[in-house]
Amino acid sequence: MLTEIRKINDESVALAKSILLSGGLVAIPTETVYGLAAVGTNPEAVKKIFEVKGRPTDNPLIAHVHENYDIEKLVEIERDYVYELKKRFTPGPLTMVMKSRGVVCRDAVCGGDTLAVRIPSHEGCRKLLRAVDVPLVAPSANISKHTSPVRAEHVYNDLNGKIPLILDGGKCRGGIESTVIDATGEFPRILRAGLITKEMIESVAGKCEIAEHRAGDKVKSPGVKYSHYRPKCDTALFSEDETDKALSLYKEKIAEGKTPYIMCADGVAEKFKGLNLLPLGNTETEIAASLYDKLLEGEKKADIIIAVAMPDEKGINLGIMNRLNKSCKRL
């Protein structure tokens, strides 16, 4: 199969629409990461997503719709705070899990009775969603467990020959996947941390908790059960107060003839001046936007990426640390 990369315009959106409505797959940009999209009401198309990615069949998908789509066609909204969160944070990187009406096929929700729904803010994605006017289910557009793609070329490197079309919408601004909340209860519970923080949700809903995932729990959201986001090279993760250990490992790898790179926030990079660096930026937003890009850059350059963790796990750092803990090995 020939895989094309096309900039988003009327012609490429028309082509993507034709492929999708014919039961095919298209890689699409969002403001977070690139997604591998299929029409969510087509069971055979949805099955292709799991096959192409090598994705476990008990890991549910998120339905993406445009801002004017009536999500109550897809889910039952049982809590008033859903309307307030939708008004405040969408279009944007917030996914809400609600009781499914069964419109999106059971393969997409892995046989469950809930559906995760989100309204992306990326204008190119919105253009496509308005054109198809049906829910598109879309996990990250990569081989399962590999680092999520934030550029069209990242998608191509993983899925060349497996899908017909990648819509190129530039580098994703957000850089980590959407925040996912369980919106079926009295108050929202965060299933996967992201750019919409606990504090932001609390400012609207009054209360918000971080869900604890236990063995045997029914999975309602992607990104919570399996190891994810891993680059193809070796990794090591240290806390910010373990920079001496990170430096020691770096020197050890150099002595072995290896090529190590240290990935860290700019504020920590001064401690590693003159070494091979993958700098992430200064602010939480910059770091989130750079994380996958630097992991994928690093796997091309390094034998091992030595990552230094964020100083705390509050705000966006909670989502960043969630990704770091799943992509890099603690030593």
C-alpha positions as CSV (number, residue, x, y, z in Angstrom):
1,M,0.0,0.0,0.0
2,L,1.3,3.5,-0.9
3,T,1.1,5.9,2.0
4,E,0.7,9.6,1.0
5,I,1.4,12.6,3.2
6,R,-0.8,15.6,2.2
7,K,-1.1,19.0,3.6
8,I,-4.7,19.8,4.8
9,N,-6.7,21.5,2.1
10,D,-10.1,21.0,0.5
11,E,-8.7,18.4,-1.9
12,S,-7.0,16.3,0.8
13,V,-10.0,16.5,3.2
14,A,-12.3,15.3,0.4
15,L,-9.9,12.4,-0.2
16,A,-9.7,11.6,3.5
17,K,-13.5,11.7,3.7
18,S,-13.8,9.3,0.8
19,I,-11.3,6.8,2.4
20,L,-13.0,7.0,5.8
21,L,-16.6,6.6,4.6
22,S,-15.4,3.6,2.5
23,G,-14.2,1.8,5.6
24,G,-10.5,2.9,5.4
25,L,-8.1,4.5,7.9
26,V,-6.6,8.0,7.8
27,A,-4.0,9.5,10.1
28,I,-5.2,12.9,11.3
29,P,-3.6,15.7,13.4
30,T,-5.1,17.0,16.6
31,E,-3.8,19.6,19.0
32,T,-2.4,16.8,21.2
33,V,-1.0,14.0,19.0
34,Y,-1.7,12.5,15.6
35,G,-4.6,10.0,15.6
36,L,-5.3,7.0,13.5
37,A,-9.0,7.5,12.5
38,A,-11.8,5.3,11.4
39,V,-15.6,5.8,11.3
40,G,-16.7,4.7,14.8
41,T,-20.0,3.2,13.6
42,N,-18.2,0.8,11.2
43,P,-17.0,-2.4,13.1
44,E,-14.8,-3.6,10.2
45,A,-13.0,-0.2,10.0
46,V,-12.6,-0.1,13.8
47,K,-11.0,-3.6,13.8
48,K,-8.5,-2.4,11.2
49,I,-7.2,0.2,13.8
50,F,-6.4,-2.6,16.3
51,E,-4.8,-4.7,13.5
52,V,-2.6,-1.9,12.1
53,K,-1.4,-0.7,15.5
54,G,-1.1,-4.2,17.1
55,R,-3.3,-2.7,19.8
56,P,-4.7,-4.9,22.6
57,T,-8.4,-5.4,22.0
58,D,-9.3,-4.5,25.6
59,N,-8.0,-0.9,25.2
60,P,-10.9,1.3,24.2
61,L,-10.9,4.2,21.7
62,I,-11.9,7.8,21.9
63,A,-14.7,9.2,19.6
64,H,-13.8,12.5,18.0
65,V,-16.6,14.9,16.8
66,H,-16.8,18.6,15.7
67,E,-18.0,21.3,18.0
68,N,-21.5,21.5,16.4
69,Y,-22.1,17.7,16.6
70,D,-24.7,16.7,19.2
71,I,-22.8,14.4,21.5
72,E,-26.1,13.3,23.1
73,K,-26.6,11.2,20.0
74,L,-23.7,9.1,21.3
75,V,-23.8,9.3,25.1
76,E,-26.2,10.0,27.9
77,I,-25.2,13.1,29.9
78,E,-26.2,12.4,33.4
79,R,-24.3,15.2,35.2
80,D,-24.8,18.9,34.9
81,Y,-21.1,19.5,35.3
82,V,-20.5,17.9,31.9
83,Y,-22.3,20.8,30.2
84,E,-20.1,23.3,32.1
85,L,-16.9,21.5,31.3
86,K,-17.8,21.2,27.7
87,K,-18.5,24.9,27.5
88,R,-15.3,25.8,29.2
89,F,-12.7,23.4,27.8
90,T,-14.0,22.4,24.4
91,P,-13.0,22.4,21.6
92,G,-9.8,21.3,23.3
93,P,-7.8,18.5,24.9
94,L,-10.5,17.2,27.3
95,T,-12.1,13.8,26.8
96,M,-15.2,12.8,28.9
97,V,-16.3,9.2,29.5
98,M,-20.1,8.8,29.7
99,K,-22.7,6.1,29.2
100,S,-22.8,5.0,25.6
101,R,-26.0,4.9,23.6
102,G,-24.5,2.2,21.5
103,V,-24.1,4.2,18.3
104,V,-20.3,3.8,18.2
105,C,-19.7,0.1,17.7
106,R,-18.8,-2.3,20.6
107,D,-15.4,-3.0,19.2
108,A,-14.4,0.6,19.8
109,V,-15.5,0.5,23.4
110,C,-14.2,-3.0,23.9
111,G,-17.6,-4.3,24.9
112,G,-18.1,-1.8,27.6
113,D,-21.1,0.4,28.3
114,T,-19.3,3.7,28.3
115,L,-17.8,5.9,25.5
116,A,-15.0,8.4,25.7
117,V,-15.8,11.6,23.6
118,R,-13.7,14.6,22.7
119,I,-14.0,17.7,20.5
120,P,-10.5,18.6,19.1
121,S,-9.5,22.2,18.6
122,H,-7.0,21.6,15.8
123,E,-8.5,23.5,12.8
124,G,-7.5,20.9,10.2
125,C,-9.0,18.2,12.3
126,R,-12.2,20.2,12.8
127,K,-12.4,20.7,9.0
128,L,-12.3,17.0,8.4
129,L,-14.8,16.2,11.3
130,R,-17.2,18.7,9.8
131,A,-16.8,17.2,6.4
132,V,-17.5,13.6,7.5
133,D,-20.1,14.6,10.2
134,V,-19.8,11.2,11.9
135,P,-17.8,10.2,15.0
136,L,-14.2,9.2,14.2
137,V,-12.5,6.9,16.7
138,A,-8.8,7.5,16.8
139,P,-6.0,6.3,19.1
140,S,-2.5,7.6,18.5
141,A,-1.2,7.0,15.0
142,N,1.7,4.7,15.8
143,I,2.6,1.1,16.5
144,S,1.2,0.2,19.9
145,K,3.4,1.1,22.9
146,H,5.8,3.3,20.7
147,T,6.1,7.0,21.4
148,S,3.1,8.9,20.2
149,P,3.6,10.9,17.0
150,V,3.4,14.7,17.0
151,R,4.5,15.2,13.4
152,A,3.3,13.7,10.1
153,E,6.8,12.2,9.6
154,H,6.5,10.4,12.9
155,V,3.3,8.7,11.7
156,Y,5.0,7.8,8.4
157,N,8.0,6.2,10.2
158,D,5.6,3.8,12.0
159,L,2.7,3.3,9.5
160,N,4.2,3.6,6.0
161,G,2.7,1.0,3.8
162,K,-0.1,0.2,6.3
163,I,-2.5,3.2,5.7
164,P,-3.2,5.2,2.5
165,L,-3.2,8.7,3.8
166,I,-1.6,11.0,6.5
167,L,-3.1,14.5,6.7
168,D,-0.2,16.8,7.6
169,G,-1.4,19.5,10.0
170,G,2.1,20.5,11.3
171,K,3.6,19.8,14.7
172,C,1.0,19.2,17.4
173,R,1.0,22.1,19.8
174,G,-0.1,20.2,22.9
175,G,2.3,17.4,22.7
176,I,0.7,14.9,25.1
177,E,-2.7,13.2,24.9
178,S,-5.9,14.7,26.2
179,T,-7.0,14.6,29.8
180,V,-9.6,11.9,30.2
181,I,-12.2,12.1,32.9
182,D,-14.9,9.7,34.1
183,A,-18.0,11.9,33.9
184,T,-20.5,9.2,35.1
185,G,-20.2,9.9,38.8
186,E,-21.2,12.7,41.2
187,F,-18.0,14.5,40.4
188,P,-15.3,14.0,37.7
189,R,-12.5,11.6,38.2
190,I,-9.3,11.9,36.1
191,L,-8.5,8.6,34.3
192,R,-5.6,10.0,32.3
193,A,-3.8,13.3,33.2
194,G,-3.1,15.9,30.5
195,L,-3.2,19.6,29.6
196,I,-6.6,20.2,31.3
197,T,-5.5,19.9,34.9
198,K,-7.2,18.8,38.1
199,E,-7.2,22.4,39.3
200,M,-8.8,23.6,36.1
201,I,-11.6,21.0,36.3
202,E,-12.2,21.7,40.0
203,S,-12.6,25.4,39.1
204,V,-15.7,24.4,37.1
205,A,-17.0,21.2,38.8
206,G,-16.1,22.1,42.4
207,K,-14.5,18.7,43.0
208,C,-12.3,16.4,41.0
209,E,-10.3,13.3,42.0
210,I,-7.4,11.3,40.4
211,A,-8.6,7.8,39.8
212,E,-6.6,4.8,41.1
213,H,-6.4,2.0,38.7
214,R,-6.5,-1.5,40.2
215,A,-5.9,-4.9,38.7
216,G,-9.1,-6.3,37.3
217,D,-10.8,-2.9,36.9
218,K,-12.8,-2.5,33.7
219,V,-10.8,-0.1,31.5
220,K,-12.9,3.0,30.5
221,S,-10.0,5.0,28.9
222,P,-7.0,4.5,26.8
223,G,-3.5,5.1,28.3
224,V,-4.1,3.6,31.7
225,K,-3.5,-0.1,31.5
226,Y,-0.4,-0.8,29.4
227,S,3.2,0.5,29.1
228,H,3.1,3.2,26.5
229,Y,5.1,6.0,24.7
230,R,8.4,4.1,24.7
231,P,11.2,5.1,22.3
232,K,13.1,2.4,20.5
233,C,16.4,3.0,22.4
234,D,17.2,2.3,26.0
235,T,16.0,4.7,28.7
236,A,16.6,5.6,32.3
237,L,14.6,8.0,34.5
238,F,15.9,9.9,37.5
239,S,14.2,12.4,39.9
240,E,15.4,16.0,39.8
241,D,17.4,15.5,43.0
242,E,19.3,12.6,41.4
243,T,21.2,14.6,38.7
244,D,24.4,13.2,40.1
245,K,23.2,9.7,39.4
246,A,22.1,10.7,35.9
247,L,25.5,12.2,35.3
248,S,27.2,9.1,36.6
249,L,25.2,6.9,34.2
250,Y,26.0,9.3,31.3
251,K,29.8,8.9,32.0
252,E,29.5,5.2,32.4
253,K,27.8,4.9,29.0
254,I,30.4,7.1,27.4
255,A,33.1,4.8,28.8
256,E,31.4,1.9,27.2
257,G,31.5,3.6,23.8
258,K,27.8,4.3,23.8
259,T,26.0,7.5,22.9
260,P,23.9,8.8,25.8
261,Y,21.6,11.9,25.7
262,I,20.2,13.6,28.7
263,M,16.6,14.8,28.4
264,C,15.5,17.5,30.8
265,A,13.9,20.9,31.4
266,D,16.0,23.9,30.5
267,G,16.4,24.8,34.2
268,V,18.2,21.5,34.9
269,A,20.2,21.5,31.7
270,E,22.8,23.9,33.2
271,K,24.0,21.0,35.3
272,F,24.8,19.0,32.2
273,K,26.5,21.8,30.2
274,G,28.6,20.5,27.4
275,L,26.9,17.1,27.2
276,N,24.5,15.6,24.6
277,L,21.2,17.2,25.5
278,L,17.5,16.9,24.5
279,P,16.2,20.1,26.1
280,L,12.5,20.2,26.8
281,G,11.9,23.9,27.4
282,N,11.1,26.0,30.5
283,T,7.4,26.0,31.2
284,E,5.1,23.1,31.8
285,T,3.4,23.8,28.5
286,E,6.7,23.9,26.6
287,I,7.8,20.7,28.2
288,A,4.6,18.9,27.4
289,A,4.7,20.1,23.8
290,S,8.4,18.9,23.4
291,L,8.3,15.6,25.3
292,Y,7.3,13.1,22.5
293,D,9.2,15.1,19.9
294,K,12.4,14.8,21.9
295,L,11.9,11.1,22.7
296,L,11.5,10.4,19.0
297,E,14.5,12.6,18.1
298,G,16.5,10.9,20.8
299,E,15.8,7.4,19.6
300,K,17.5,8.3,16.3
301,K,20.6,9.8,18.0
302,A,21.1,7.9,21.3
303,D,21.8,4.5,22.6
304,I,20.1,5.6,25.8
305,I,18.0,8.5,26.8
306,I,18.6,9.6,30.4
307,A,15.5,11.5,31.5
308,V,15.3,13.8,34.5
309,A,11.8,14.0,36.0
310,M,9.7,17.1,36.8
311,P,10.1,18.6,40.3
312,D,6.5,17.9,41.2
313,E,3.4,16.2,40.0
314,K,1.0,19.1,40.0
315,G,-0.8,20.8,37.2
316,I,0.4,19.8,33.7
317,N,3.4,18.1,35.4
318,L,1.1,15.3,36.5
319,G,0.4,14.4,32.8
320,I,4.1,14.8,31.9
321,M,5.2,12.5,34.7
322,N,2.5,10.0,33.7
323,R,4.1,9.8,30.2
324,L,7.7,9.8,31.6
325,N,6.9,6.9,34.0
326,K,5.4,4.9,31.2
327,S,8.1,5.7,28.6
328,C,11.3,5.5,30.6
329,K,12.6,3.0,33.1
330,R,13.3,4.0,36.7
331,L,16.7,2.9,37.8
